[in-house]
Amino acid sequence: TLDHAGMLVDFVELKRLLRAISEPLDHVFINEIEPFIELNPTAENMAWYFCTKLQEGLKVSVPVEVAEVKVWETDIQCATYRPS
């Protein structure tokens, strides 16, 4: 359902949430951060991670569900995660 302004999710909120999820992974050894200490940080697992974290964050502010997350490795290769 759209809000009073005709938006499903405000991109400002979405950008804030994505920044909070991605910043801890920037300029670090990803294999030293949970859950990637045990989980191989493949594009597929990264897509799952971002989807899970994004869904958790959205539940707090917006009652929507994430349909899919794509993680691009190159300009022609990506991994897509779709929650069931």
Secondary structure, DSSP 8 states (H G I E B T S, - for coil): ---TTS-SS-HHHHHHHHHHHHGGGTTS-GGGSTTTTTS---HHHHHHHHHHHHHHHHHHH-------EEEESSSS-EEEE---
